Amino acid sequence: MPATSRGGTLLNDTAEARSRALNQFLKSVELKAYKIAQAGLRHQDDALDAVQDAMLQLARAYANRPEEEWKPLFYRILENRIRDMQRRRTVRGRVMAWLPFRRDEDDEDLDPIAQAPSQDVPPVARLEIDEAMRALDAALEELPNRQREAFLLRNLEGLDVAQTAQAMGCSEGSVKTHYFRALQALRVKLGEFEL
Amino acid sequence: MNAGEGESSATTPLQLRGLEARSRLVLEAGLTRIDAHTRSRLNQARQAAVAAAARPSYLARIFGSLTSRALMPATGAAAAAVLVAAFMLSGGHHLTSSVADNNPASALDVLDLVTDDDAMNLMEENDSSFYEWAAAQGDNPGQGAAQGAGGETT
């Protein structure tokens, strides 16, 4: 085999391995990322858009960075995207409030089959999980944004303090403080559920 | 107003670790309840991102082909010469010194905590439980939660 052809094959193998690694990484974070985006935006389509944008930006700009850097980078991009969308929504809300005719986006017809939850959980446990999830979701909604971000990045995604600080764009001390405040607030709110 | 203010004095690190572990279980269980439509759209988004990573941008394609065909040998040799010159001039000293600089991380961590604005607020609110909790807290959330919540750690 000629040398240039061997070199081309090596490059292709490397690119394929990189693509596989990226696919694997994105697959490992996509559900958690969606949950985090949904908690911040409280809208399914916006949350999906935020995750999609974060995936694309990571793939385009940082796919060649070392794999261990992907997770904090991805969540940094996602948190920025969520904040942008929150700001834009605030502005849009102010503008829309002045318009006489407007349609509520939540009125869109949804396919009930597609909306059905995954069937992985046994039915008996489902009710208890439902109740606990509702309580936790409601409590998370009431948290200030930074506390919720710190709590979900640390507790759901399992980032360490340094990675969370990188993802949130703040100091490690701030992460600890936000996280502690979030825990305290959740304990007060969820006390009666013994969550 | 910060959520949870005024009731922090009753919170112990053990209670917080238990809450961490139990809420993590609920959050992880919640992931399995995400509907098929959402999973499908996430899958499509992932495939699009992976395809985008494999496809170089328009400019990269133009300049990439130029450099690979005509400029690669010359630019490679020039870059290597610059790197060798820089290493010789510095005596390779700064390449090793950064390793030694990494050690005082724990001292900086404490300084970071003490100088942080939010942490100062907690101190002013006389919330000593934060420092008790921070001292007991490892780098990973829920570390030591096994004692407080039946051993659910990741």
HADDOCK unambig.tbl for C-alpha pairs under 7 A between the chains (distance, minus, plus):
assign (segid A and resid 19 and name CA) (segid B and resid 50 and name CA) 6.09 0.50 0.50
assign (segid A and resid 19 and name CA) (segid B and resid 54 and name CA) 6.76 0.50 0.50
assign (segid A and resid 22 and name CA) (segid B and resid 50 and name CA) 6.61 0.50 0.50
assign (segid A and resid 23 and name CA) (segid B and resid 46 and name CA) 6.84 0.50 0.50
assign (segid A and resid 23 and name CA) (segid B and resid 50 and name CA) 6.13 0.50 0.50
assign (segid A and resid 26 and name CA) (segid B and resid 46 and name CA) 6.41 0.50 0.50
assign (segid A and resid 30 and name CA) (segid B and resid 42 and name CA) 6.68 0.50 0.50
assign (segid A and resid 31 and name CA) (segid B and resid 31 and name CA) 6.36 0.50 0.50
assign (segid A and resid 52 and name CA) (segid B and resid 45 and name CA) 5.26 0.50 0.50
assign (segid A and resid 55 and name CA) (segid B and resid 46 and name CA) 6.69 0.50 0.50
assign (segid A and resid 55 and name CA) (segid B and resid 49 and name CA) 5.73 0.50 0.50
assign (segid A and resid 56 and name CA) (segid B and resid 49 and name CA) 4.58 0.50 0.50
assign (segid A and resid 59 and name CA) (segid B and resid 49 and name CA) 5.63 0.50 0.50
assign (segid A and resid 59 and name CA) (segid B and resid 50 and name CA) 6.40 0.50 0.50
assign (segid A and resid 59 and name CA) (segid B and resid 52 and name CA) 6.51 0.50 0.50
assign (segid A and resid 59 and name CA) (segid B and resid 53 and name CA) 4.74 0.50 0.50
assign (segid A and resid 60 and name CA) (segid B and resid 52 and name CA) 6.24 0.50 0.50
assign (segid A and resid 60 and name CA) (segid B and resid 53 and name CA) 5.15 0.50 0.50
assign (segid A and resid 63 and name CA) (segid B and resid 53 and name CA) 6.40 0.50 0.50
assign (segid A and resid 114 and name CA) (segid B and resid 35 and name CA) 6.80 0.50 0.50
assign (segid A and resid 114 and name CA) (segid B and resid 36 and name CA) 5.78 0.50 0.50
assign (segid A and resid 114 and name CA) (segid B and resid 37 and name CA) 4.91 0.50 0.50
assign (segid A and resid 115 and name CA) (segid B and resid 35 and name CA) 5.48 0.50 0.50
assign (segid A and resid 115 and name CA) (segid B and resid 36 and name CA) 6.77 0.50 0.50
assign (segid A and resid 115 and name CA) (segid B and resid 37 and name CA) 6.23 0.50 0.50
assign (segid A and resid 116 and name CA) (segid B and resid 35 and name CA) 5.53 0.50 0.50
assign (segid A and resid 116 and name CA) (segid B and resid 36 and name CA) 6.95 0.50 0.50
assign (segid A and resid 117 and name CA) (segid B and resid 33 and name CA) 5.07 0.50 0.50
assign (segid A and resid 117 and name CA) (segid B and resid 34 and name CA) 5.76 0.50 0.50
assign (segid A and resid 117 and name CA) (segid B and resid 35 and name CA) 4.23 0.50 0.50
assign (segid A and resid 117 and name CA) (segid B and resid 36 and name CA) 6.78 0.50 0.50
assign (segid A and resid 118 and name CA) (segid B and resid 32 and name CA) 6.30 0.50 0.50
assign (segid A and resid 118 and name CA) (segid B and resid 33 and name CA) 5.12 0.50 0.50
assign (segid A and resid 118 and name CA) (segid B and resid 34 and name CA) 6.21 0.50 0.50
assign (segid A and resid 118 and name CA) (segid B and resid 35 and name CA) 5.42 0.50 0.50
assign (segid A and resid 118 and name CA) (segid B and resid 36 and name CA) 6.42 0.50 0.50
assign (segid A and resid 120 and name CA) (segid B and resid 32 and name CA) 6.59 0.50 0.50
assign (segid A and resid 129 and name CA) (segid B and resid 26 and name CA) 6.68 0.50 0.50
assign (segid A and resid 132 and name CA) (segid B and resid 26 and name CA) 6.72 0.50 0.50
assign (segid A and resid 133 and name CA) (segid B and resid 26 and name CA) 6.21 0.50 0.50
assign (segid A and resid 133 and name CA) (segid B and resid 30 and name CA) 6.64 0.50 0.50
assign (segid A and resid 143 and name CA) (segid B and resid 3 and name CA) 6.59 0.50 0.50
assign (segid A and resid 154 and name CA) (segid B and resid 141 and name CA) 6.05 0.50 0.50
assign (segid A and resid 155 and name CA) (segid B and resid 20 and name CA) 6.88 0.50 0.50
assign (segid A and resid 155 and name CA) (segid B and resid 24 and name CA) 5.92 0.50 0.50
assign (segid A and resid 155 and name CA) (segid B and resid 141 and name CA) 6.08 0.50 0.50
assign (segid A and resid 156 and name CA) (segid B and resid 24 and name CA) 5.94 0.50 0.50
assign (segid A and resid 156 and name CA) (segid B and resid 27 and name CA) 6.48 0.50 0.50
assign (segid A and resid 158 and name CA) (segid B and resid 141 and name CA) 6.89 0.50 0.50
assign (segid A and resid 160 and name CA) (segid B and resid 139 and name CA) 5.69 0.50 0.50
assign (segid A and resid 160 and name CA) (segid B and resid 140 and name CA) 5.27 0.50 0.50
assign (segid A and resid 161 and name CA) (segid B and resid 139 and name CA) 6.12 0.50 0.50
assign (segid A and resid 173 and name CA) (segid B and resid 112 and name CA) 5.40 0.50 0.50
assign (segid A and resid 173 and name CA) (segid B and resid 113 and name CA) 4.30 0.50 0.50
assign (segid A and resid 173 and name CA) (segid B and resid 116 and name CA) 5.89 0.50 0.50
assign (segid A and resid 174 and name CA) (segid B and resid 116 and name CA) 6.29 0.50 0.50
assign (segid A and resid 174 and name CA) (segid B and resid 118 and name CA) 6.48 0.50 0.50
assign (segid A and resid 177 and name CA) (segid B and resid 118 and name CA) 6.29 0.50 0.50
assign (segid A and resid 177 and name CA) (segid B and resid 119 and name CA) 5.92 0.50 0.50
assign (segid A and resid 180 and name CA) (segid B and resid 130 and name CA) 6.86 0.50 0.50
assign (segid A and resid 183 and name CA) (segid B and resid 16 and name CA) 6.43 0.50 0.50
assign (segid A and resid 184 and name CA) (segid B and resid 4 and name CA) 5.81 0.50 0.50
assign (segid A and resid 184 and name CA) (segid B and resid 8 and name CA) 6.35 0.50 0.50
assign (segid A and resid 185 and name CA) (segid B and resid 3 and name CA) 5.18 0.50 0.50
assign (segid A and resid 185 and name CA) (segid B and resid 4 and name CA) 3.97 0.50 0.50
assign (segid A and resid 187 and name CA) (segid B and resid 19 and name CA) 6.96 0.50 0.50
assign (segid A and resid 188 and name CA) (segid B and resid 4 and name CA) 6.17 0.50 0.50
assign (segid A and resid 195 and name CA) (segid B and resid 19 and name CA) 6.55 0.50 0.50
assign (segid A and resid 195 and name CA) (segid B and resid 22 and name CA) 6.06 0.50 0.50
assign (segid A and resid 195 and name CA) (segid B and resid 23 and name CA) 6.55 0.50 0.50
